Amino acid sequence: MSSAFEVRGGNRLKGEIIPQGAKNEALQIISAVMLTSEKVTIHNIPDIVDVNLLIELLGDAGVKVNRISRDKCEFQADDIDLAYLQGADFKKKSGRLRGSVMIAGPLLARFGKALIPKPGGDKIGRRRLDTHIIGFEKLGARFNYESDDNYFRLEAPGGLKGTYMLLDEPSVTGTANIVMAAVLAQGTTTIYNAACEPYLQQLCKMLNSMGARISGVGSNLLTIEGVTSLGGCQHTMLPDMIEIGSFIGLAAMTQSELTIKNAGVDSLGIIPEKFRSLGIQLEIRGNDIYIPSQESYEIQTFLDGSILTIADHPWPGFTPDLLSIVLVVATQAKGSVMIHQKMFESRLFFVDKLIDMGAQIVLCDPHRAVVIGLGRQHPLRGITMSSPDIRAGVSLLIAALSAEGKSTIQNIDQIDRGYQYIDERLRNLGADIKRV
């Protein structure tokens, strides 16, 4: 029986909150420790299920793991158990964790073979591995799919060779995996239509500090000159921009005065602007974001007066991970907005829960929803609901914190996968939330 959150809404929150390290960066950075036999120290690790499972998996595979504190860890991959990484226990464990696909690039580069499980994780539509596998193939790996246990087996007996490739989509994990494989390949690899999210920029900076030669970081054209080996390094992860966006939305919905400390403001891209377009006031104060308590917020229109559309787009566009948050926050704004989720086809299916709570939303199709803001005329009402994926889970949590009465959110394992001690941290701000 998985646990649930019991939330009594309607409290105004107040105080300071520090975002965790970035989940999506963590899965790449921690996989990259497999690229060297030297010690790598990583700071600002988020203490969440997905990350802890990956660290456990590396430990099982023979990586020496010294967890100095929950957010700081030393890794040394100088004695990897390759047999374990091809065996049944690994298959079972890695199948539970989407992020485990990220160790394929490092393993292929350093040892010439890797297994990739077919993806698990969120129920947000198909998440293909084509970009990863085709990229590895172009670098000279061969693969076959073992249908009896849902695995891709990759081998590069002759080593990997640098090449030019144009990715079919700017997949963040795909780009990261290919980059990690290419840093140790022979010759030069050029990746066009590469993802350029801050997570990936961080990975490239880390690899360069280990001795890799990657140029074009931050653009969609990466050039990687292969080297024969990499050394150790220290790396500090960025704060999680999805958490930061969630807290901005939470403050607006609950009319709270919050300060988000150490928010890595330079890496947030367009995120603050998108929340401002919903009428939310926020001030950047150094590296902190201050959100004053607002009685109401009004969605802007486009300059010609037409209804605002907020759509996701590969970086530096708006991240799809925050669209569910924007959608929830819009339910209590004044005005209307079209939310267009282009990249995943079932991420909007949680809106039926919001409609049950009294929100006015028209779900046009699996990708688009029109939100008609209630302008706080009618508060949402508490209900019992279940969380389908990490981001929807937190959106529902924000809705519950602003609603009248009691809400129960089930299946919160999904929330714990991506947000550390979220109930405790919200209680410190004055939220009425308990784990049951």
N, C-alpha and C positions, 0 to 999 in steps of 0.2 A: 504494500500500500504506500504510494508516494505521498509526501506531505503537501499541505496547502497553505496559502496565506489567508488569514482572516483580516479584513481591512474595514475600519470604520472611517468613512470619508468626511470631508467638510472642515478638517483642521487646516489652518494656515501654518505653513512651516517657516522656520527662521534659522539662519545660521550659515556655517561654512561647510563645504563638502569638498573632499579631495578625490578627483577621479582616479580609478585604478589604471594600471598599465594596459596598453592596447592589446586586447585579445587576438585580433587578426594579425598583429605584428608578432606576438609571442609565438604563435604556432610556426611561423617561418624562421624566426631567429633561433628558437630552440632546436629546430631541425638542422640548422646550419652548423651546429657544434660537431656534427658528424663528419664535417669536411676536413678536420684537422686532428692530429694526435696530440696537439698541445692544449693547455688549459684555457678555457673560455669562461669569463665571469659575466653574468647578466644581471642587471639591476632593474628594479621596478616591474617585477613579474606579477601579473594578476593571479590571485589565489582563487582560481575557479576550476570547475570540474574538467573542462576540456584540456586546459593547460596541465593540470596535475596528472591527468591520464597520460599525456604525451611524455612528461618527465618520467613517469613510472615505466612506460614502454621503453624509453632509452636506457633506463637502469637495468631492466630485464635483458636488454640486448648487450649489456656489458659496458655501457658508458659509466664512468665513475661520477656519481652525483653527490655533491656536498651542498645541501640546502642550508646555507648559513642563517637565513631567516626566511619567512614566507615570501618575501619579495626579492631575495638575492640568492643566487645559486651559482656554484662552480661546476663546470662539466669538463670531463676529459675523456675523449673517445680514442684512447690509445690501445685498447684491447677489445675490439668488437667481436661478439660471438655471431659469426655469419650464419652458422647452422641454425641458431635460434631464429634469425630473421627470415629463414625459409621454412620454419616449422609450424606445427599445428597451433601451438600456444600463441605465437605471434599473430597467426591468421585470425584467431578468435578475438584477441584483444584489439588488434588494429581495426577490425571490422566495426567496432563500436564507436570509433573516433574518426570523424572526417579529417581532422588535421594530420592523421598518420600518413596520408598520401604525400605529405611534404618531405618525408625522409627519403623518398625514392630518388630524387635528384642527387643529393649528397652520396647515397650508397652507390648509385650507378657510376658517378664520377670517380669515387675513390676505390671501389671494389669491383666494378664491372657487372654487378647484378643487383636486382631489387624486385620485391613483390609489392603490388599495389592492390589494396582491397577495393571492391566496388563501393562507392560512397554511401555513408550513412548520414547521421546528423539531422538537420532540419527538414521538415516537410514543407518546402517552399517551392516545389516544382522540380523539374529535372535539373541536376547539376552534373554536367557532362565532364568526362575526363579526357575527351578527345584532344583538347589543346595540349595537355601534358604529354599524352602518349605520342601524338604526331611530332611534337617538338623533340622528344627523346629519339624518335625514329630518324628525324633529320640529322641529329647529331651522331647517328650511326648505331643506335641500339636496335635490337630485334625484340619483338614482343609476341607472346601468344596468350590467348585468353583461356583460362581453365574454368570452363563453365560449371564443372561439378562443385567447385567451392567458390565461385564468384571472384576469381583473382586474375590480375594481369601479371604475367611473369616477364620481366625485362632482363635482357642480357646484352653486354657489349664486350665480347671476348677480345676484340681488337682495340679496345679503348674508344673514347669518344673523339670526334673530329669536328672542329669549328666549321660553321657554314652560315649562309644567309637564310633567314626565315621570316615569313610574314604571317603573324598569328591570325587565325580566323576570328578571334574575339580577344579583346584586351583583358583576359582572365587574370585576376590578381594572383591566385594560387598557381595557375599555369605558368605565368611569367616567372614567378619566384622559383618554381621547381626547375624550369629550364635554365634560369640564370645560375642556380646552384650547381647544375650539371655542367654548364659551359665554362665555369671559372677554372676547372681542372682539365678541360678538353684541349686537344692539340690544335694550335692555330687560333684564328679569330672567328668569333660568332657575332653576327649582327641580327638583332631581334627588332623587327618593325611592328607597329601596332602593339607595342608592349604596354602593360598596365603601368601607370605612373603614380599610384596612390602613395601617400606618406609611408605606409607600411613597407612598400617596396623600396622606396628611397632609403629607408632605414636599413633594410637588408643589404642594399648595395653599399651603403656607407660602412656597415659592419664588415662585409666581405673585403672591401678595399683596405680597411684597417688591418685585416688578416693577411694582406699581400696580394689580393686579387687586383685585376686591372680592368675596371668597368668605367666606361665614360658614357655621357648622355643621361646621367642620373636625373630624374625629374621630368624627362621628356619621354615620348613614345618610341624613341629610336635608341636602343642600347647597343653599345659596341663592347665586346668582352674579349680581351686578349688572354688566351689561356696561359696559366702558369703551372709549374710542376707540383708545387705543394703550398699549403697555407699554414700560417702560424696562429698563435692564440691571440686573444684580445679582451678588452673590457667593453661592454655595450650597455647603454641605458635606454630602455624603451620609452616611447612617447606615451603621454596620457591617452586614454581611450576616447576618441572623438565621438563615438556613438554614445558613450555614457554622458559626455559633456552635453551633447544635443538632447539626450533624455532629461537631464537635469534642467536645462533651459525650458523645455516643454512642461516639465513638472511644476516649475516655479510659476509659469503663466497660468496653468490650469487651476492651481490651488491658491492663487493670489498671494504667493509667498515672496518674501524678500530673501534671496539666496546669494551667496558668493561662492563661485566655483574657483577653488585655489589651484595654482600651478596647472593651468589649462592648456599649455602648449599652443598659445594663441596663433603663433606663426604658421602652424601646420593645419589650421582648421579650414583653410580655403574659403569656400563660399557659404559654409554652414551658418555663421552668425547672420549673414545677409538674408538667408532664407527664413530664419525665424523672425527677423525684423519685418519681412514682407507680410507676416501674419499679424503685424502690429505690436509685436513684443518688444519692449524697451530693454536694451542691454548695453552696459558700458564695459569697454575693455579698460581695465586698470592694470597697466604693466602686463603681467602674465596671468592675471585673474579676470574673471568675468563677473560683473555685478548685475543682478537682475532685481530691480525694485519691485515692491508689491504694487500690482496694477489692478484697479477695479475692473477694467475691461480692455480688450484689445481688438482692433478692427483690421480685417484682412484688406490689404491694398488691392487695387485693380491694376491692370496694365495701363500704360499712359493714354491709350485711346478709350479707356473706360470699360474694356471687356474683362470678363471674369478671369482671375488669376489661375494659371495652371502651374502646379509644381510637379516636375517629373524627375526621375532619376537618370543618371548618365554616368559613364565612366569618368573617373577623376581627370581633370579638376572640376567636373560637374558634380551634381549633388548625389551623395551616396545613397543607394537603395535601402541601406540599413536604417536610415532615419525617416523614411517615408511613413512608416506606421506611426511614428511619434508625431509627425506633422499632422497626420490625419486625425489623430485623437485630439490634439491641441486645437485644431480648427473647429471641432464640434462645439466649443464654448465661445468661439470668437464671434464678432459681428461680421456678417458678410458670408460670401460663398467662395469655394475654391474647388478646382478639379485636381484630384490626385491621380497621377498617371505613373503606374509601376511598370516600366517597360521591361525590366531585366528578368523578373521572376513571375511565373504565371499564377501562383496560388498564394501569394503573400497578403492579398487583400481579403481572404476568406474569413478573417476574424471580425469583420465589420458587423456581422449578424449579432455578435455579442453586444456591440456598442448600440445597435438599433434596439436590442432588448432593454438597454439601460435608458433609452429615451432619446438617443441621438438621431438627427435627421440626416440620413445618408442614402444616396441612391447608388447602388452598385451597378454600374453600367455593363460590365463584363469582367473577366478575371483580372484585367489590367487597370481598369479605371473606376474611380468612385467620385461622385460629386458630394461634397459636404456642405450642408446649409447650416451655418453657425447659429446657435441658439442665443448667442449674446448674453448668456447667463440668465435669460428669462425663465428657463426651466432647467434646474440642475439635473444631472444624470442621477439615476437611482441605482442603488446597490443590487447586484444579482449574484448568482452562483455561476461560475464559468470555468473554462479550462484553457490552458495556454498551448496553442499549436506550435509556436516556434519562439526562439529567444526574444526577437524584437517585438513580436506581437504580445508576448508575455509581459514585457515592461510597459508597453502601451496600455494594456488592460489594467496593469497596476496603477498607472498614472490616472486612468479613468476612474478607478475605484477610489483613489485618494481624494478625488474632487467630487465624488458622488455623495448623495444623501443616503444615510443608512449603512447597512453592513453588506460587504461583498465577500465572496469566497472565491479564491482563484486556485483551481486544482492544477495538477501536473506541473508544479513549479520547479521540478528538476530541470525543465527547459530554461527557466530563468537563471537557475544556479549555474548552468553551463557557461553563461556569459557575464554574470554580474556578481562580484564578490560581496558577501555579507550584506546584501542590499537591504534586508529588513532592519538589521542593526543600524546601518548608516542612516536610514530614513527615520528610525525612531529617535536618533540623536538630534534630528531636526524638528521633532515634535509630531511625527506621523503616528497614527494609531494602527499598528500592523503587528500581527503575531503569527508565528509558524505553528500550525496545529497538525 
